[in-house]
C-alpha cells in the first residue's frame, strides 16, 4: 500500500468506543421488510389500545338499549352490540386484556423453558428427568388440559382475587405452564453445542463455577432462539386466550376480550357480520405481525446472517 492510498491515522478514531452490536442487529432487522411492517402494525395496535381510551372516552360497559345493533356511524365507528355498547370502546378495552395476557403468558413460558432447557443441557444428570418431563407435557392434549385447569381453579381464584384478576391469573398460568416445552427443547440443543466450544472449555479450565458459566457464557449465546420463541409465544398465548374466551371459559361477560367479543357475536353473525370481523381482524393482525417480527429477529440475531 502506497503512502498516497494509506488512510490517515486518527487519534479520535482509535479512541472511539466500538459500535454497539445492537445497532448491527437493528441494521439487519431493517432489511426484513415484512418484520419492519409487522413491528409498525403491532406497535400501532398496542398504542391504539393503550392511548385510544383517552381519546375515545365512551365507557365500554355503558348500555344504551335504544342504540343496539347499529352499524358504523360517526357516533359509533365500529357499530354497537346487542345491548347498545360501543364496539370501538370494547375493542380497545379487549385489546388491552388480550395483549396483556399474551405478554405475561409469554414471559412465564419463556422463563420456564429457558430454565429447564439450560439445566437439561448443561447438567448431564438432569438431562434425562427434565427431558422426560418435557415429553410428558408434549404428550398431553392442550385444549382439554386447559379446560380442566379452568374448571378446577376458576372458582377458588375468583374468590381470592376477584372475578377479573382471578381469571387473568388463571389463564396466564394455564397458558404459560402448557407452552414452555418448545423453548426448552431449542435451548437445550443450543446449550449442548455450546458446551463443546473452545471459550467454554477455556473458562472451565480456569475453574469458573457453573452459575457464572451459565450467566456469562451460556445464556448470552442462546438469546437468539429465546427471543424468537418469545415473539412466537405472544401469538400463541393470544390465540389460546381467544379460544378459551370463544368457548365461554375465559373472562366474565362484562369484561371484554377479543375472544369474548367473537363469542358474543356468534349468534348475530348472519345479521351483523361486522361484529365478528373487527375482533377477528385484530387477532389476525397481531398474530401475523408478531410472527413476522419473530422471523426478522431470527435473521437479525444470527451472526452468520448478520455478517453477510
C-alpha positions in Angstrom: 0.0 0.0 0.0 1.5 3.4 -1.0 1.6 6.4 1.2 -1.0 8.2 -1.0 -3.5 5.5 -0.6 -3.0 4.7 3.0 -5.7 6.0 5.3 -4.5 8.8 7.7 -4.2 7.8 11.3 -6.8 9.5 13.6 -6.4 9.5 17.4 -10.1 10.2 17.7 -11.0 7.1 15.6 -8.6 5.0 17.7 -10.1 6.1 21.0 -13.7 5.9 19.7 -15.6 3.1 21.6 -16.6 0.1 19.4 -20.0 0.2 17.8 -22.7 -1.5 19.9 -23.7 -4.8 18.4 -27.4 -4.0 18.8 -27.0 -1.4 16.1 -25.9 -4.2 13.8 -28.9 -6.2 14.9 -31.2 -3.2 14.1 -29.5 -2.7 10.7 -30.1 -6.4 9.8 -33.7 -6.3 11.1 -34.5 -3.3 8.9 -33.6 -5.3 5.8 -36.5 -7.6 6.5 -39.4 -5.6 5.1 -42.1 -7.9 6.5 -40.6 -7.7 10.0 -40.4 -3.9 9.8 -44.1 -3.7 8.7 -45.1 -6.2 11.3 -43.4 -4.2 14.0 -45.1 -1.0 12.9 -48.6 -2.7 12.8 -48.0 -4.3 16.2 -46.9 -1.1 17.9 -49.8 0.8 16.3 -52.3 -1.7 17.7 -50.6 -1.6 21.2 -50.6 2.2 21.3 -54.1 2.3 19.9 -55.4 0.1 22.7 -53.5 1.9 25.4 -54.0 5.6 24.3 -57.3 5.2 22.4 -59.5 5.3 25.6 -58.1 8.7 26.4 -59.4 10.0 23.0 -62.5 7.8 22.7 -63.9 8.2 26.2 -67.1 6.2 25.8 -67.4 3.6 28.6 -67.1 0.1 27.0 -69.7 -1.2 29.6 -72.2 1.5 29.1 -75.5 0.1 27.9 -77.9 2.0 25.6 -80.7 -0.2 24.5 -82.0 2.4 22.1 -78.7 2.2 20.1 -78.4 -1.6 20.0 -77.2 -3.4 16.9 -76.4 -0.3 15.0 -74.0 -0.2 12.0 -71.0 2.0 11.5 -71.6 5.7 12.1 -69.8 8.8 13.3 -71.3 8.2 16.8 -70.2 4.6 16.8 -67.4 3.9 14.2 -67.5 0.1 14.7 -71.2 0.0 15.5 -72.8 -1.3 18.7 -73.6 -4.8 20.1 -76.9 -6.3 21.1 -77.0 -4.2 24.3 -76.0 -0.9 22.6 -72.4 -0.9 23.9 -69.9 0.8 21.7 -67.8 -1.7 19.8 -64.8 0.6 19.3 -64.6 1.1 23.0 -64.9 -2.6 23.6 -62.3 -3.4 21.0 -59.8 -1.1 22.7 -60.6 -2.5 26.2 -60.5 -6.1 24.9 -57.2 -5.4 23.2 -55.6 -4.3 26.4 -56.6 -7.6 28.1 -55.7 -9.8 25.2 -52.3 -8.3 24.7 -51.6 -8.2 28.4 -52.4 -11.9 28.6 -50.2 -12.6 25.6 -47.2 -10.7 27.0 -47.5 -12.1 30.6 -48.0 -15.7 29.5 -45.1 -15.4 27.1 -42.8 -14.2 29.8 -43.8 -17.1 32.1 -43.4 -19.7 29.4 -40.0 -18.3 28.2 -38.7 -18.3 31.8 -39.8 -21.9 32.4 -38.5 -23.1 29.0 -35.2 -21.3 29.4 -34.6 -22.6 32.9 -35.4 -26.2 32.1 -33.5 -26.1 28.8 -30.3 -24.6 30.3 -30.4 -27.1 33.3 -31.0 -30.1 31.0 -28.3 -29.1 28.5 -25.6 -28.1 31.0 -26.0 -30.7 33.7 -25.9 -34.2 32.3 -27.6 -35.8 35.4 -30.6 -33.6 35.0 -31.0 -34.1 31.2 -32.9 -37.3 31.4 -35.5 -36.4 34.0 -36.2 -32.9 32.6 -36.5 -34.1 29.0 -38.9 -36.9 30.1 -40.9 -34.2 31.9 -40.9 -32.2 28.7 -42.1 -35.2 26.7 -44.8 -35.8 29.2 -46.2 -32.3 28.8 -45.9 -32.5 25.0 -48.0 -35.7 25.0 -50.8 -34.1 26.9 -53.7 -32.7 24.8 -53.5 -29.0 25.2 -57.1 -27.8 25.0 -58.7 -30.5 27.3 -55.9 -29.8 29.8 -56.7 -26.1 29.7 -60.4 -26.8 30.1 -59.7 -29.0 33.2 -57.5 -26.3 34.8 -60.1 -23.6 34.2 -62.9 -25.8 35.7 -60.8 -26.7 38.8 -59.2 -23.4 39.7 -61.6 -20.7 38.4 -63.8 -20.5 41.4 -61.0 -20.5 44.1 -59.0 -17.9 42.3 -62.1 -15.7 41.7 -63.0 -15.8 45.4 -59.4 -15.0 46.4 -58.6 -12.2 43.8 -61.9 -11.2 42.3 -63.5 -12.4 39.0 -61.3 -10.4 36.7 -57.9 -10.7 38.4 -58.6 -14.3 39.3 -59.4 -15.2 35.7 -56.4 -13.3 34.5 -54.0 -15.2 36.8 -55.6 -18.5 35.9 -55.4 -18.0 32.1 -51.9 -16.6 32.2 -50.6 -19.5 34.4 -52.5 -22.1 32.4 -51.1 -20.9 29.1 -47.6 -20.4 30.4 -47.4 -23.8 32.1 -48.5 -25.6 28.9 -46.4 -23.8 26.3 -42.8 -23.9 27.6 -41.8 -27.2 26.0 -40.6 -26.0 22.6 -38.4 -23.3 24.1 -36.9 -25.8 26.5 -36.0 -28.2 23.6 -34.5 -25.4 21.5 -32.4 -24.0 24.4 -31.2 -27.5 25.4 -30.0 -28.2 21.9 -28.0 -24.9 21.7 -26.6 -25.4 25.2 -25.3 -28.9 24.3 -23.5 -27.4 21.3 -22.1 -24.5 23.3 -20.7 -26.8 26.0 -18.1 -28.1 23.5 -17.0 -24.7 22.3 -13.4 -23.5 23.0 -14.3 -20.5 25.1 -16.5 -22.6 27.4 -13.8 -25.2 27.8 -11.2 -22.5 28.5 -13.5 -21.0 31.2 -13.9 -24.4 32.7 -10.1 -25.0 32.8 -9.6 -21.9 35.0 -12.2 -23.1 37.5 -15.2 -20.9 36.6 -18.2 -22.0 38.7 -21.3 -23.4 36.9 -23.5 -20.4 37.9 -21.1 -17.9 36.5 -20.5 -20.1 33.4 -24.3 -20.1 32.7 -24.9 -16.4 33.2 -21.7 -15.1 31.5 -21.1 -17.6 28.6 -24.2 -19.8 28.0 -27.2 -17.5 28.3 -25.8 -14.6 26.1 -25.2 -17.1 23.3 -28.7 -18.6 23.4 -30.6 -15.3 23.4 -31.4 -15.5 19.7 -33.7 -18.6 19.9 -35.1 -17.4 23.2 -36.2 -14.0 21.7 -37.6 -15.7 18.7 -39.6 -18.1 21.0 -40.7 -15.1 23.0 -42.3 -13.4 19.9 -44.0 -16.6 18.8 -45.2 -17.2 22.3 -47.1 -13.9 22.3 -49.1 -15.0 19.2 -49.7 -18.5 20.7 -50.9 -17.0 24.0 -53.3 -14.6 22.3 -54.8 -17.3 20.2 -55.2 -19.7 23.2 -56.9 -17.0 25.3 -59.2 -16.2 22.4 -60.1 -19.8 22.0 -60.9 -20.1 25.7 -63.0 -16.9 25.7 -64.7 -18.1 22.5 -65.7 -21.3 24.3 -67.1 -19.2 27.1 -64.4 -20.3 29.6 -62.4 -17.1 29.7 -63.2 -13.7 31.3 -66.6 -12.7 32.6 -69.2 -11.4 30.0 -68.8 -7.8 31.2 -65.0 -7.9 30.9 -64.4 -7.8 27.1 -61.5 -9.5 25.3 -61.2 -10.1 21.6 -62.1 -13.7 22.0 -65.1 -12.8 24.2 -66.3 -10.4 21.5 -66.2 -13.2 19.0 -68.1 -15.4 21.3 -70.8 -12.8 21.9 -71.2 -12.1 18.2 -71.6 -15.7 17.0 -75.4 -15.6 17.4 -75.5 -12.4 15.3 -73.0 -13.4 12.6 -75.6 -13.5 9.8 -77.4 -10.3 10.5 -74.3 -8.3 11.7 -71.1 -9.8 10.3 -69.1 -6.7 11.2 -69.4 -7.8 14.9 -67.2 -10.8 14.0 -64.9 -9.1 11.5 -63.4 -6.5 13.8 -62.2 -8.7 16.7 -61.2 -11.4 14.2 -59.2 -8.9 12.1 -57.5 -7.6 15.3 -56.4 -11.1 16.4 -55.2 -11.9 12.9 -53.2 -8.7 12.5 -51.5 -9.1 15.9 -50.6 -12.8 15.3 -49.4 -12.1 11.8 -47.3 -9.1 12.8 -45.7 -10.9 15.8 -44.8 -13.9 13.5 -43.1 -11.6 11.1 -41.2 -9.9 13.9 -40.0 -13.3 15.1 -38.9 -14.1 11.6 -36.9 -10.9 11.4 -35.4 -11.3 14.8 -34.2 -14.8 13.9 -32.2 -13.4 11.0 -31.0 -10.3 12.8 -29.7 -12.2 15.8 -27.9 -14.8 13.8 -24.3 -13.5 13.5 -23.7 -15.6 10.3 -26.6 -13.9 8.5 -25.8 -10.5 10.0 -22.3 -10.7 8.7 -23.2 -11.2 5.1 
